[in-house]
Amino acid sequence: MTMTRTTAVLLLLLAGCAGSGDWTKPGADGAEVAAALQQCRAAADQAVGPEEKIDEDIAATQGADWDRSQIGSLARAELGAETRGRADRIVASCMRTNGFSPAR
């Protein structure tokens, strides 16, 4: 699949926002929300940690080929965006499981 640089940048921006949005829960104060979000992010980091290491290995072994073909930064961005997207989905699922919902 071919991806333009603009598409890759948009994916990265969306991935960065998806798991860090504002969350709300009736009766929960800011400290409780922050603690739950920190716990969920830690769970996501643990879940995707092996994938991040695989991504790093792939980038290390394929990097020279990607650079020669001038797709290096795009390929690395796409690789990382998938992993970050999964982490963001884990955070969102965790927060919902703990009774939080995205703030509107």
Secondary structure, 3 states (H helix, E strand, C coil): CCCCHHHHHHHHHHHHHHCCCCEECCCCCHHHHHHHHHHHHHHHHHHHHHHHHHHHHHHHHHHHHHHHCCCHHHHHHHHHHHHHHHHHHHHHHHHHHCCCEECC
